[in-house]
Structures are given as C-alpha cells and as structure tokens.
C-alpha cells in the first residue's frame, strides 16, 4: 500500500508521544526501584494498610478512567473537527484533508497522554503507600499499572490504523449530518 500524503506528518507526533509515554514508564520504573530499595528488609506497618487500600482504590479508578475518558475525548474532538470544517466551508475556505489529519493527530495525542498521566499518578500513589506501609500487594499493583502504562506506547502501525478509522468515522458523520 503506497503511503498516503498525510502519513508523512505522523513521524514527529509519533516520536513525541513515544518519548512522553516512555518517560512516564521510565519514571514509574525508577521510582519502583527506589521504593523497593528503601523498603528492603523493613517490616510492614502494624494494623490495616489504610493508605494502601486507598491507593488500590485510586488504581482501580485510574483503570476505569483509562477506559472511559479517551473515547469521550475522541468523540468530542471529532465533533469539533466536523464543526470547524463546516465553518471553514461557509467562509469559502477549501477543506484540506491535511488539516483534518493534523487535528486528528492532536486528538490522538490528548487521548493518549491524559490516561497515561492518570495511571502514572495512581502508580506513584501505590509506590508511596508501599514505602509507608510495606504492604506487598501495593507494589504488585504498581507493577501492573506500569505494564498498563507501557501498553500505551504508540506504534506507527497503530497510529496509521487509528487515523484511518477516524477519517472513516468523520466521513460517515459528515454524511449523516453530524
């Protein structure tokens, strides 16, 4: 399949997102190592691990937010793109597919970074809880969230597929009067 003209714009966005998500994964991993080092050989706190329970709940909420927030961002963003294109057409400006792809790339970036930041926060909270209370399930949950965070690392193929899907949806919404 020959490269579509818009595909040349993917590389800078893809590299930036890979650096951002990679940095978040690296930061959490470094803090994991620090938390394990600081807590090595220390007994856990006495009594129920209340901070860890709260941190576990924040981890669950982060996963829930990861599932719910990006689709909403994408839907609202697509509607804004449709509205903006309609306004451009009323002014007599030519509709440019490249500007639509540029807006979609911004939308992809937002829908990738926002859930990653939420997951990173919950991961740090779990690791702090582990340092404070020494409850092993907190560090296990943190490792699981780091793995989920790593799943957000974008690839060129995934980004191309996502843009193509969004362009198809935009066309369908245009035809339906979206």
Backbone as a printed PyTorch tensor [residue, N CA C, xyz], in Angstrom:
tensor([[[  0.8570,  -1.1760,   0.0000],
         [  0.0000,   0.0000,   0.0000],
         [  0.8990,   1.2340,   0.0000]],

        [[  0.7730,   2.1110,  -0.9890],
         [  1.6030,   3.3100,  -1.0050],
         [  1.2100,   4.2410,   0.1320]],

        [[  2.2010,   4.9660,   0.6130],
         [  1.9450,   5.8980,   1.7130],
         [  0.9940,   6.9900,   1.2580]],

        [[ -0.0310,   7.2350,   2.0710],
         [ -0.9410,   8.3420,   1.8120],
         [ -0.2060,   9.6410,   2.1290]],

        [[ -0.5760,  10.7800,   1.5130],
         [  0.1510,  12.0300,   1.7540],
         [  0.1800,  12.4450,   3.2320]],

        [[ -0.8430,  12.1030,   3.9850],
         [ -0.8820,  12.5280,   5.3740],
         [  0.0550,  11.7150,   6.2560]],

        [[  0.5020,  10.5790,   5.7950],
         [  1.3390,   9.7250,   6.6300],
         [  2.6990,  10.3380,   6.9370]],

        [[  3.1470,  11.2590,   6.1000],
         [  4.4410,  11.9090,   6.3620],
         [  4.4000,  12.7740,   7.6160]],

        [[  3.2180,  13.1840,   8.0460],
         [  3.0830,  14.0340,   9.2330],
         [  3.0730,  13.2290,  10.5310]],

        [[  3.0500,  11.9170,  10.4260],
         [  2.9330,  11.0840,  11.6200],
         [  4.2210,  10.9940,  12.4300]],

        [[  5.3450,  10.9730,  11.7740],
         [  6.6080,  10.6920,  12.4510],
         [  6.9040,  11.6450,  13.6100]],

        [[  6.8080,  12.9760,  13.4300],
         [  7.1090,  13.8490,  14.5820],
         [  6.1570,  13.6300,  15.7620]],

        [[  4.8810,  13.4630,  15.4670],
         [  3.8970,  13.2500,  16.5410],
         [  4.1580,  11.9160,  17.2170]],

        [[  4.4290,  10.9000,  16.4150],
         [  4.6930,   9.5720,  16.9600],
         [  5.9190,   9.5860,  17.8650]],

        [[  6.9840,  10.2190,  17.4390],
         [  8.2110,  10.2870,  18.2440],
         [  7.9730,  11.0320,  19.5520]],

        [[  7.2470,  12.1370,  19.4820],
         [  6.9570,  12.9010,  20.6970],
         [  6.1510,  12.0660,  21.6840]],

        [[  5.1260,  11.3850,  21.1820],
         [  4.2970,  10.5630,  22.0710],
         [  5.0920,   9.3910,  22.6420]],

        [[  5.9480,   8.7930,  21.8270],
         [  6.7820,   7.7060,  22.3370],
         [  7.7130,   8.2050,  23.4310]],

        [[  8.2480,   9.4080,  23.2520],
         [  9.1220,   9.9770,  24.2880],
         [  8.3470,  10.2870,  25.5590]],

        [[  7.1550,  10.8400,  25.4200],
         [  6.3580,  11.1890,  26.5980],
         [  5.9440,   9.9430,  27.3670]],

        [[  5.3450,   8.9880,  26.6690],
         [  4.8810,   7.7710,  27.3420],
         [  6.0780,   6.9800,  27.8730]],

        [[  7.1470,   6.9140,  27.0960],
         [  8.3530,   6.2280,  27.5570],
         [  8.9240,   6.8660,  28.8120]],

        [[  8.8890,   8.1870,  28.8770],
         [  9.3670,   8.8980,  30.0730],
         [  8.4890,   8.5920,  31.2820]],

        [[  7.1890,   8.5080,  31.0730],
         [  6.2930,   8.1780,  32.1780],
         [  6.5690,   6.7660,  32.6830]],

        [[  6.7600,   5.8230,  31.7570],
         [  7.0750,   4.4470,  32.1460],
         [  8.4200,   4.4070,  32.8850]],

        [[  9.4110,   5.1040,  32.3380],
         [ 10.7390,   5.1170,  32.9670],
         [ 10.6830,   5.7430,  34.3630]],

        [[  9.9580,   6.8370,  34.5030],
         [  9.8480,   7.4900,  35.8090],
         [  9.2130,   6.5860,  36.8460]],

        [[  8.1520,   5.8960,  36.4450],
         [  7.4990,   4.9680,  37.3750],
         [  8.4080,   3.8000,  37.7110]],

        [[  9.1400,   3.3070,  36.7300],
         [ 10.0450,   2.1820,  36.9640],
         [ 11.1910,   2.5830,  37.8950]],

        [[ 11.7300,   3.7700,  37.6880],
         [ 12.7920,   4.2560,  38.5720],
         [ 12.2840,   4.4120,  39.9970]],

        [[ 11.0830,   4.9610,  40.1330],
         [ 10.5310,   5.1080,  41.4820],
         [ 10.2310,   3.7440,  42.0920]],

        [[  9.8450,   2.7680,  41.2780],
         [  9.6320,   1.4020,  41.7690],
         [ 10.9270,   0.8490,  42.3590]],

        [[ 12.0270,   1.0170,  41.6460],
         [ 13.3220,   0.5390,  42.1320],
         [ 13.6900,   1.2450,  43.4390]],

        [[ 13.4750,   2.5480,  43.4870],
         [ 13.7730,   3.3140,  44.7080],
         [ 12.9030,   2.8200,  45.8620]],

        [[ 11.6150,   2.6040,  45.6020],
         [ 10.7070,   2.1390,  46.6590],
         [ 11.1260,   0.7740,  47.1690]],

        [[ 11.5250,  -0.1070,  46.2650],
         [ 11.9710,  -1.4370,  46.6890],
         [ 13.2670,  -1.3500,  47.4930]],

        [[ 14.1720,  -0.4780,  47.0680],
         [ 15.4420,  -0.3060,  47.7710],
         [ 15.2290,   0.2720,  49.1720]],

        [[ 14.3950,   1.2960,  49.2620],
         [ 14.1400,   1.9510,  50.5490],
         [ 13.4240,   1.0040,  51.5110]],

        [[ 12.5580,   0.1610,  50.9930],
         [ 11.7530,  -0.7110,  51.8470],
         [ 12.3940,  -2.0690,  52.0920]],

        [[ 13.5420,  -2.3330,  51.5050],
         [ 14.1860,  -3.6470,  51.6420],
         [ 14.5040,  -3.9430,  53.1060]],

        [[ 14.1140,  -5.1390,  53.5350],
         [ 14.4480,  -5.5790,  54.8880],
         [ 13.6250,  -4.9510,  55.9910]],

        [[ 12.6860,  -4.1240,  55.6420],
         [ 11.8710,  -3.4490,  56.6470],
         [ 10.5460,  -4.1900,  56.7940]],

        [[ 10.0600,  -4.2780,  58.0070],
         [  8.7590,  -4.9020,  58.2310],
         [  7.6550,  -3.9180,  57.8960]],

        [[  6.5220,  -4.4760,  57.5150],
         [  5.3680,  -3.6360,  57.2040],
         [  4.8060,  -2.9840,  58.4510]],

        [[  4.0140,  -1.9480,  58.2460],
         [  3.3910,  -1.2480,  59.3640],
         [  2.3760,  -2.1620,  60.0370]],

        [[  2.2020,  -1.9290,  61.3240],
         [  1.2090,  -2.7040,  62.0560],
         [ -0.1790,  -2.1590,  61.7700]],

        [[ -1.1630,  -3.0350,  61.8500],
         [ -2.5360,  -2.6260,  61.6070],
         [ -2.8730,  -2.6870,  60.1240]],

        [[ -4.1030,  -2.3580,  59.8350],
         [ -4.5310,  -2.4400,  58.4300],
         [ -3.8190,  -1.3780,  57.5740]],

        [[ -3.4600,  -1.7320,  56.3480],
         [ -2.7620,  -0.7930,  55.4660],
         [ -3.7430,   0.1860,  54.7970]],

        [[ -4.2080,   1.1460,  55.5850],
         [ -5.2500,   2.0500,  55.0880],
         [ -4.7970,   2.8610,  53.8750]],

        [[ -3.5810,   3.3830,  53.8990],
         [ -3.0950,   4.1730,  52.7690],
         [ -3.0160,   3.2920,  51.5290]],

        [[ -2.5920,   2.0540,  51.6990],
         [ -2.5150,   1.1330,  50.5640],
         [ -3.9030,   0.8120,  50.0130]],

        [[ -4.8640,   0.6650,  50.8770],
         [ -6.2310,   0.4240,  50.4050],
         [ -6.7240,   1.6040,  49.5560]],

        [[ -6.4640,   2.7960,  50.0450],
         [ -6.8770,   3.9930,  49.3020],
         [ -6.1180,   4.0650,  47.9740]],

        [[ -4.8310,   3.7230,  47.9980],
         [ -4.0330,   3.7300,  46.7710],
         [ -4.5380,   2.6770,  45.7930]],

        [[ -4.9460,   1.5160,  46.2970],
         [ -5.5150,   0.4770,  45.4260],
         [ -6.8030,   0.9820,  44.7840]],

        [[ -7.6180,   1.6620,  45.5670],
         [ -8.8480,   2.2260,  45.0120],
         [ -8.5250,   3.2580,  43.9320]],

        [[ -7.4890,   4.0410,  44.1470],
         [ -7.1090,   5.0230,  43.1220],
         [ -6.6140,   4.3220,  41.8620]],

        [[ -5.9520,   3.1830,  42.0260],
         [ -5.5250,   2.4000,  40.8690],
         [ -6.7030,   1.8820,  40.0700]],

        [[ -7.7110,   1.3970,  40.7720],
         [ -8.9250,   0.9270,  40.0920],
         [ -9.6060,   2.0900,  39.3730]],

        [[ -9.6730,   3.2260,  40.0460],
         [-10.2970,   4.4030,  39.4180],
         [ -9.4880,   4.8710,  38.2050]],

        [[ -8.1660,   4.7580,  38.2630],
         [ -7.3280,   5.1320,  37.1220],
         [ -7.6040,   4.2170,  35.9340]],

        [[ -7.7710,   2.9310,  36.2000],
         [ -8.0840,   1.9970,  35.1150],
         [ -9.4720,   2.2770,  34.5300]],

        [[-10.3890,   2.6340,  35.4010],
         [-11.7330,   2.9960,  34.9300],
         [-11.6730,   4.2680,  34.0880]],

        [[-10.9120,   5.2400,  34.5450],
         [-10.7480,   6.4830,  33.7760],
         [-10.0750,   6.1990,  32.4390]],

        [[ -9.1110,   5.2850,  32.4290],
         [ -8.4260,   4.9010,  31.1870],
         [ -9.4230,   4.3460,  30.1790]],

        [[-10.4300,   3.6410,  30.6560],
         [-11.4220,   3.0570,  29.7630],
         [-12.4690,   4.0710,  29.3090]],

        [[-12.7930,   5.0370,  30.1580],
         [-13.9020,   5.9400,  29.8590],
         [-13.5080,   7.2750,  29.2290]],

        [[-12.3740,   7.8230,  29.6210],
         [-12.0120,   9.1750,  29.1780],
         [-11.6020,   9.2550,  27.7090]],

        [[-10.6950,   8.4060,  27.2100],
         [-10.2750,   8.5630,  25.8060],
         [-11.4040,   8.4930,  24.7820]],

        [[-12.3590,   7.5550,  24.8910],
         [-13.4440,   7.5620,  23.8950],
         [-14.2510,   8.8680,  23.9110]],

        [[-14.4370,   9.4380,  25.0940],
         [-15.1710,  10.7040,  25.1920],
         [-14.3690,  11.8330,  24.5520]],

        [[-13.0670,  11.8860,  24.8250],
         [-12.2040,  12.9040,  24.2190],
         [-12.2620,  12.8020,  22.7020]],

        [[-12.1860,  11.5800,  22.1970],
         [-12.1680,  11.3680,  20.7490],
         [-13.5020,  11.7590,  20.1240]],

        [[-14.5960,  11.3860,  20.7420],
         [-15.9200,  11.7270,  20.1930],
         [-16.1260,  13.2300,  20.1650]],

        [[-15.8260,  13.9070,  21.2500],
         [-15.9800,  15.3620,  21.3020],
         [-15.0350,  16.0290,  20.3080]],

        [[-13.8180,  15.5340,  20.2210],
         [-12.8470,  16.0910,  19.2820],
         [-13.2850,  15.9410,  17.8410]],

        [[-13.8420,  14.7780,  17.5060],
         [-14.3510,  14.5730,  16.1360],
         [-15.4810,  15.5430,  15.8310]],

        [[-16.3520,  15.7630,  16.8040],
         [-17.4440,  16.7180,  16.5970],
         [-16.9030,  18.1200,  16.3720]],

        [[-15.8760,  18.4990,  17.1050],
         [-15.2600,  19.8170,  16.9090],
         [-14.6340,  19.9220,  15.5330]],

        [[-13.9960,  18.8540,  15.0730],
         [-13.4030,  18.8600,  13.7370],
         [-14.4870,  19.0470,  12.6950]],

        [[-15.6030,  18.3430,  12.8410],
         [-16.7180,  18.4920,  11.8910],
         [-17.2580,  19.9200,  11.9130]],

        [[-17.4130,  20.4720,  13.1060],
         [-17.9300,  21.8400,  13.2360],
         [-16.9600,  22.8340,  12.6130]],

        [[-15.6770,  22.6710,  12.8570],
         [-14.6690,  23.5760,  12.3070],
         [-14.6380,  23.4880,  10.7870]],

        [[-14.7370,  22.2670,  10.2400],
         [-14.7290,  22.1100,   8.7890],
         [-15.9390,  22.7930,   8.1710]],

        [[-17.0850,  22.6770,   8.8210],
         [-18.2760,  23.3410,   8.3090],
         [-18.1110,  24.8490,   8.3060]],

        [[-17.4860,  25.3800,   9.3500],
         [-17.2530,  26.8170,   9.4340],
         [-16.2710,  27.2660,   8.3600]],

        [[-15.2230,  26.4600,   8.1290],
         [-14.2660,  26.7770,   7.0750],
         [-14.9550,  26.8150,   5.7170]],

        [[-15.8620,  25.8800,   5.4920],
         [-16.5510,  25.8240,   4.2000],
         [-17.4780,  27.0290,   4.0210]],

        [[-18.1470,  27.4680,   5.0840],
         [-19.0330,  28.6310,   4.9840],
         [-18.2440,  29.8950,   4.6560]],

        [[-17.0130,  29.9710,   5.1630],
         [-16.1720,  31.1340,   4.8640],
         [-15.6300,  31.0760,   3.4480]],

        [[-15.7920,  29.9390,   2.7860],
         [-15.2780,  29.7990,   1.4340],
         [-13.8900,  29.2020,   1.3770]],

        [[-13.3370,  28.8020,   2.5360],
         [-12.0140,  28.1850,   2.5410],
         [-12.1200,  26.7600,   2.0050]],

        [[-11.0970,  26.3420,   1.3190],
         [-11.0670,  24.9720,   0.8350],
         [-10.8120,  24.0410,   2.0240]],

        [[-11.5340,  22.9440,   2.0500],
         [-11.3090,  21.9700,   3.1050],
         [-10.0540,  21.1890,   2.7650]],

        [[ -9.1480,  21.1420,   3.6930],
         [ -7.8650,  20.4960,   3.4760],
         [ -7.7960,  19.2390,   4.3220]],

        [[ -7.6410,  18.0930,   3.6710],
         [ -7.5290,  16.8350,   4.3920],
         [ -6.3360,  16.8140,   5.3150]],

        [[ -5.2820,  17.5490,   4.9740],
         [ -4.0920,  17.5890,   5.8180],
         [ -4.3930,  18.2840,   7.1370]],

        [[ -5.2300,  19.3300,   7.1210],
         [ -5.5550,  19.9980,   8.3830],
         [ -6.4210,  19.0910,   9.2520]],

        [[ -7.2850,  18.3000,   8.6170],
         [ -8.1000,  17.3460,   9.3750],
         [ -7.1990,  16.3150,  10.0410]],

        [[ -6.2240,  15.8170,   9.3130],
         [ -5.3020,  14.8390,   9.8920],
         [ -4.4960,  15.4870,  11.0190]],

        [[ -4.0830,  16.7270,  10.8360],
         [ -3.3600,  17.4260,  11.9030],
         [ -4.1980,  17.5320,  13.1600]],

        [[ -5.4700,  17.8300,  13.0000],
         [ -6.3610,  17.9040,  14.1680],
         [ -6.5570,  16.5290,  14.7950]],

        [[ -6.6450,  15.5050,  13.9500],
         [ -6.7770,  14.1450,  14.4790],
         [ -5.5230,  13.7200,  15.2440]],

        [[ -4.3610,  14.1360,  14.7740],
         [ -3.1250,  13.7970,  15.4830],
         [ -3.0800,  14.4730,  16.8550]],

        [[ -3.5680,  15.7010,  16.9310],
         [ -3.6590,  16.3730,  18.2370],
         [ -4.6240,  15.6240,  19.1530]],

        [[ -5.7050,  15.1570,  18.5750],
         [ -6.6990,  14.4020,  19.3240],
         [ -6.1130,  13.0830,  19.8270]],

        [[ -5.3490,  12.4200,  18.9830],
         [ -4.7000,  11.1690,  19.3910],
         [ -3.7330,  11.4250,  20.5390]],

        [[ -2.9740,  12.5080,  20.4320],
         [ -2.0140,  12.8430,  21.4860],
         [ -2.7380,  13.0680,  22.8150]],

        [[ -3.8100,  13.8380,  22.7820],
         [ -4.5560,  14.1090,  24.0210],
         [ -5.1560,  12.8340,  24.5910]],

        [[ -5.7130,  11.9920,  23.7220],
         [ -6.3580,  10.7670,  24.2050],
         [ -5.3390,   9.7150,  24.6400]],

        [[ -4.0830,   9.9380,  24.3450],
         [ -3.0210,   9.0420,  24.8240],
         [ -2.4170,   9.5690,  26.1190]],

        [[ -2.1070,  10.8480,  26.1500],
         [ -1.3860,  11.4190,  27.2900],
         [ -2.2510,  11.4880,  28.5490]],

        [[ -3.4920,  11.8880,  28.4230],
         [ -4.3440,  12.0770,  29.6070],
         [ -4.5100,  10.7850,  30.4170]],

        [[ -4.8930,   9.6600,  29.8070],
         [ -4.9880,   8.4460,  30.6400],
         [ -3.6370,   7.9850,  31.1830]],

        [[ -2.5660,   8.2460,  30.4460],
         [ -1.2260,   7.8730,  30.9390],
         [ -0.8770,   8.6520,  32.2040]],

        [[ -1.2270,   9.9080,  32.2250],
         [ -0.9300,  10.7310,  33.4080],
         [ -1.7400,  10.2560,  34.6130]],

        [[ -2.9810,   9.8780,  34.3750],
         [ -3.8210,   9.3770,  35.4660],
         [ -3.2390,   8.0720,  36.0160]],

        [[ -2.8190,   7.1870,  35.1230],
         [ -2.2280,   5.9170,  35.5520],
         [ -0.9060,   6.1590,  36.2790]],

        [[ -0.1080,   7.0990,  35.7870],
         [  1.1510,   7.4160,  36.4500],
         [  0.9020,   7.8980,  37.8810]],

        [[ -0.0790,   8.7600,  38.0640],
         [ -0.3870,   9.2580,  39.4090],
         [ -0.7840,   8.1400,  40.3540]],

        [[ -1.6200,   7.2310,  39.8710],
         [ -2.0370,   6.1080,  40.7140],
         [ -0.8510,   5.1930,  41.0250]],

        [[  0.0460,   5.0260,  40.0610],
         [  1.2320,   4.1970,  40.2810],
         [  2.1220,   4.7990,  41.3610]],

        [[  2.3540,   6.0950,  41.2630],
         [  3.1730,   6.7620,  42.2840],
         [  2.5120,   6.6570,  43.6580]],

        [[  1.1990,   6.8160,  43.7120],
         [  0.4850,   6.7090,  44.9760],
         [  0.6730,   5.3050,  45.5680]],

        [[  0.5570,   4.2670,  44.7430],
         [  0.7550,   2.9030,  45.2240],
         [  2.1750,   2.6980,  45.7390]],

        [[  3.1480,   3.2640,  45.0520],
         [  4.5340,   3.0970,  45.4820],
         [  4.8180,   3.8530,  46.7760]],

        [[  4.2380,   5.0270,  46.9250],
         [  4.3810,   5.7660,  48.1850],
         [  3.7270,   4.9660,  49.3210]],

        [[  2.5540,   4.3990,  49.0530],
         [  1.8810,   3.5870,  50.0620],
         [  2.7420,   2.3900,  50.4470]],

        [[  3.4080,   1.8050,  49.4680],
         [  4.2890,   0.6770,  49.7630],
         [  5.4660,   1.1090,  50.6410]],

        [[  6.0400,   2.2620,  50.3430],
         [  7.1600,   2.7620,  51.1490],
         [  6.6940,   3.0260,  52.5790]],

        [[  5.4980,   3.5830,  52.7180],
         [  4.9900,   3.9360,  54.0490],
         [  4.5800,   2.6970,  54.8380]],

        [[  3.8670,   1.7750,  54.1810],
         [  3.2740,   0.6620,  54.9230],
         [  3.9220,  -0.6980,  54.6440]],

        [[  4.6540,  -0.8260,  53.5480],
         [  5.3120,  -2.0940,  53.2390],
         [  4.3740,  -3.2260,  52.8830]],

        [[  3.1820,  -2.9270,  52.3880],
         [  2.1910,  -3.9510,  52.0440],
         [  2.4720,  -4.4480,  50.6300]],

        [[  2.8970,  -5.7000,  50.4440],
         [  3.3040,  -6.2080,  49.1270],
         [  2.2700,  -6.0680,  48.0020]],

        [[  0.9660,  -6.2540,  48.2500],
         [  0.0290,  -6.0750,  47.1340],
         [  0.0640,  -4.6690,  46.5040]],

        [[  0.4910,  -3.6770,  47.2720],
         [  0.5770,  -2.3230,  46.7120],
         [  1.6530,  -2.2510,  45.6310]],

        [[  2.8010,  -2.8830,  45.8730],
         [  3.8690,  -2.8650,  44.8780],
         [  3.4980,  -3.7410,  43.6850]],

        [[  2.7860,  -4.8220,  43.9190],
         [  2.3340,  -5.6810,  42.8180],
         [  1.3590,  -4.9080,  41.9230]],

        [[  0.4410,  -4.1760,  42.5370],
         [ -0.4990,  -3.3580,  41.7630],
         [  0.2360,  -2.2670,  40.9850]],

        [[  1.2670,  -1.6920,  41.5870],
         [  2.0550,  -0.6650,  40.9030],
         [  2.7500,  -1.2410,  39.6710]],

        [[  3.2950,  -2.4390,  39.7930],
         [  3.9360,  -3.0940,  38.6460],
         [  2.9030,  -3.3440,  37.5450]],

        [[  1.7140,  -3.7710,  37.9330],
         [  0.6530,  -3.9920,  36.9490],
         [  0.2900,  -2.6860,  36.2300]],

        [[  0.2170,  -1.5870,  36.9700],
         [ -0.0920,  -0.3070,  36.3370],
         [  1.0380,   0.1680,  35.4320]],

        [[  2.2780,  -0.1350,  35.7980],
         [  3.3960,   0.2080,  34.9110],
         [  3.2640,  -0.5690,  33.6010]],

        [[  2.8550,  -1.8210,  33.6810],
         [  2.6400,  -2.6230,  32.4690],
         [  1.5180,  -2.0360,  31.6150]],

        [[  0.4460,  -1.6160,  32.2520],
         [ -0.6580,  -0.9740,  31.5200],
         [ -0.1670,   0.3080,  30.8690]],

        [[  0.6260,   1.0680,  31.5820],
         [  1.1900,   2.3020,  31.0470],
         [  2.0440,   2.0140,  29.8150]],

        [[  2.8380,   0.9590,  29.8700],
         [  3.6890,   0.5900,  28.7330],
         [  2.8590,   0.2010,  27.5140]],

        [[  1.6580,  -0.2960,  27.7340],
         [  0.7790,  -0.6500,  26.6080],
         [  0.3420,   0.5790,  25.8000]],

        [[  0.4740,   1.7520,  26.3800],
         [  0.0970,   2.9850,  25.6890],
         [  1.1640,   3.4930,  24.7220]],

        [[  2.3500,   2.8600,  24.7200],
         [  3.3960,   3.2940,  23.7940],
         [  2.8670,   3.1560,  22.3670]],

        [[  2.7560,   4.2630,  21.6460],
         [  2.1820,   4.1800,  20.3010],
         [  3.1830,   3.6250,  19.2910]],

        [[  2.6550,   2.9230,  18.3050],
         [  3.4550,   2.4440,  17.1900],
         [  2.9460,   3.1040,  15.9200]],

        [[  3.7630,   3.1100,  14.9030],
         [  3.3750,   3.7160,  13.6270],
         [  2.1360,   3.0150,  13.0450]],

        [[  2.1420,   1.6970,  13.0780],
         [  1.0090,   0.9500,  12.5190],
         [ -0.2860,   1.2600,  13.2700]],

        [[ -0.2000,   1.3130,  14.5970],
         [ -1.3970,   1.6050,  15.3910],
         [ -1.9060,   3.0220,  15.1200]],

        [[ -0.9830,   3.9700,  14.9810],
         [ -1.3720,   5.3530,  14.7130],
         [ -2.0020,   5.4830,  13.3260]],

        [[ -1.4230,   4.8430,  12.3240],
         [ -1.9980,   4.8810,  10.9680],
         [ -3.3910,   4.2780,  10.9800]],

        [[ -3.5340,   3.1400,  11.6330],
         [ -4.8460,   2.4860,  11.7120],
         [ -5.8610,   3.3920,  12.4140]],

        [[ -5.4370,   4.0310,  13.5030],
         [ -6.3440,   4.9080,  14.2440],
         [ -6.7860,   6.0910,  13.3840]],

        [[ -5.8480,   6.7290,  12.6830],
         [ -6.1880,   7.8740,  11.8370],
         [ -7.1380,   7.4400,  10.7190]],

        [[ -6.8600,   6.3120,  10.1030],
         [ -7.7500,   5.8250,   9.0390],
         [ -9.1550,   5.5660,   9.5710]],

        [[ -9.2500,   4.9550,  10.7470],
         [-10.5630,   4.7210,  11.3650],
         [-11.2840,   6.0370,  11.6430]],

        [[-10.5540,   7.0250,  12.1660],
         [-11.1840,   8.3170,  12.4800],
         [-11.6240,   9.0470,  11.2130]],

        [[-10.8230,   8.9540,  10.1530],
         [-11.2170,   9.5780,   8.8810],
         [-12.4810,   8.9250,   8.3400]],

        [[-12.5870,   7.6180,   8.4780],
         [-13.8000,   6.9110,   8.0550],
         [-14.9950,   7.3580,   8.8870]],

        [[-14.8140,   7.4320,  10.1980],
         [-15.9030,   7.8840,  11.0690],
         [-16.3090,   9.3270,  10.7670]],

        [[-15.3120,  10.1900,  10.5060],
         [-15.6260,  11.5770,  10.1530],
         [-16.4550,  11.6350,   8.8730]],

        [[-16.0920,  10.8300,   7.9080],
         [-16.8450,  10.8160,   6.6490],
         [-18.2660,  10.3260,   6.8720]],

        [[-18.4240,   9.3010,   7.6810],
         [-19.7630,   8.8010,   7.9950],
         [-20.5810,   9.8450,   8.7410]],

        [[-19.9650,  10.5370,   9.6910],
         [-20.6710,  11.5740,  10.4430],
         [-21.0170,  12.7560,   9.5510]],

        [[-20.1430,  13.0810,   8.5870],
         [-20.4580,  14.1480,   7.6260],
         [-21.6900,  13.7850,   6.8110]],

        [[-21.7500,  12.5460,   6.3480],
         [-22.8670,  12.0940,   5.5260],
         [-24.1700,  12.0660,   6.3140]],

        [[-24.0610,  11.7990,   7.5970],
         [-25.2520,  11.7630,   8.4520],
         [-25.6280,  13.1520,   8.9640]],

        [[-24.8310,  14.1320,   8.6050],
         [-25.1260,  15.4980,   9.0560],
         [-24.6220,  15.7700,  10.4490]],

        [[-23.6250,  14.9600,  10.9300],
         [-23.0060,  15.0040,  12.2440],
         [-22.9030,  16.3040,  12.8480]]])
